[in-house]
Every structure is written in C-alpha cells, then in structure tokens.
C-alpha cells in the first residue's frame, strides 16, 4: 500500500497475510480522502526456500471521510 504510484520506500507500507484463503485485508490508520495505490504478490515456501510471483497490476483506492 502506498501513496506513491511508483511505490517509493518512504510512502509504502507492507502487509503480510499468512492464510491463502484470505480474500480481503483491512488497513487502519489511513488518512481520509486520500488516494492510495495497492498491489499484491504471492509467496510460496518449498524446502525452506521462498519463491515469489511478480507484482499484480496497480489498483488505486480513495479513502472515505
């Protein structure tokens, strides 16, 4: 989640979801009426080594109030 379309480090927050059945995530402490950009990638651990997919397309979301 980022306020920067290019996902600059200072403007980006990373959230990790452990269950693969999770379909949504609530993020708290976001500023009201601000545009945020979201992207997703998946991880899989095989024999102790972690593999990850490429990033999804960027989705923009505007917070309410």
C-alpha positions in Angstrom: 0.0 0.0 0.0 1.5 3.3 -1.0 0.6 7.0 -1.5 3.2 7.0 -4.3 2.3 5.5 -7.7 5.9 4.3 -8.1 5.8 2.7 -4.6 8.7 4.8 -3.1 10.1 3.4 0.1 9.1 6.3 2.4 5.4 6.2 1.2 4.9 2.4 1.2 3.6 0.1 3.9 3.8 -3.7 3.5 1.2 -6.1 4.9 1.6 -9.9 5.1 -1.3 -12.4 5.1 -0.5 -15.9 6.3 -3.6 -17.8 5.2 -4.0 -18.4 1.5 -7.8 -18.4 1.9 -7.8 -14.7 2.8 -9.5 -12.5 0.1 -9.5 -9.1 1.8 -7.5 -7.1 4.3 -8.4 -4.1 6.3 -5.7 -1.5 6.8 -6.1 1.0 9.7 -4.7 4.5 10.3 -5.0 5.7 6.7 -5.6 9.4 6.1 -9.2 10.4 5.0 -9.9 11.5 1.4 -6.5 10.4 0.2 -5.6 8.2 -2.8 -3.7 5.0 -2.1 -2.2 2.5 -4.5 -2.3 -1.2 -3.9 -0.5 -4.2 -5.4 -0.2 -7.8 -4.5 2.2 -10.7 -4.9 2.2 -14.3 -3.7 4.8 -16.3 -1.9 5.4 -20.0 -1.6 8.0 -21.8 0.6 9.4 -25.0 -0.9 12.1 -26.9 1.1 12.8 -23.9 3.2 13.4 -21.6 0.2 10.9 -18.8 -0.5 9.7 -18.1 -4.1 7.5 -15.1 -5.1 5.4 -14.2 -8.0 5.5 -10.9 -10.0 3.5 -7.9 -8.8 -0.2 -7.6 -9.8 -1.4 -4.5 -11.7 -1.6 -1.4 -9.5 -5.1 -0.6 -8.2 -6.0 2.9 -6.9 -8.3 3.3 -3.9 -9.5 6.6 -2.3 -10.4 6.6 1.4 -13.7 8.0 2.6 -14.3 10.8 5.1 
